[in-house]
Amino acid sequence: MNIYQALALSLVLTEAVELPVCLAMGFRGRELVIVLLANIVTNPPVVFLRHVFSAFTPLPEWSFTLALELGAFAAEAFIYLRATERKRPMLDSFIANAVSYSIGLAINAFIL
């Protein structure tokens, strides 16, 4: 799979998981649009940088994956804090990202 396919697939799967998760957590209307846009802002850089680090650094994969995922979590929590009226934007971001990342691991392990 080339980088463009990986970027597109990752974003589509992320949206397919995180939007329903956020809906289940009570996000509605404009808040769901914020989730969609936050993922568009954070997901492609994370996927791209993960590919770059995988190819060009001797670091263990878990180390840069952890750093990138923490960055996405923090950025999305900040976006939720500033753009929504959510009471617990860090928890919302953590749950959405944890579910999305876990499902992504399962897809990579069992399907791709």
Long-range contacts (C-beta under 8 A, 24 or more apart in sequence): 1-112, 3-48, 3-51, 6-47, 6-51, 7-44, 7-47, 7-48, 10-43, 10-44, 10-47, 10-104, 11-39, 11-40, 11-43, 11-44, 11-47, 13-100, 13-103, 13-104, 13-107, 14-39, 14-43, 14-100, 14-104, 15-39, 17-99, 17-100, 17-103, 17-104, 18-96, 18-97, 18-99, 18-100, 21-95, 21-96, 21-99, 21-100, 22-92, 22-96, 25-92, 25-95, 25-96, 27-84, 27-86, 27-92, 30-84, 31-84, 31-86, 34-79, 34-80, 34-83, 34-84, 35-80, 35-96, 37-79, 38-75, 38-76, 38-79, 38-80, 39-76, 41-75, 41-79, 42-71, 42-72, 42-75, 42-76, 43-72, 46-71, 46-72, 69-97, 69-101, 72-97, 73-97
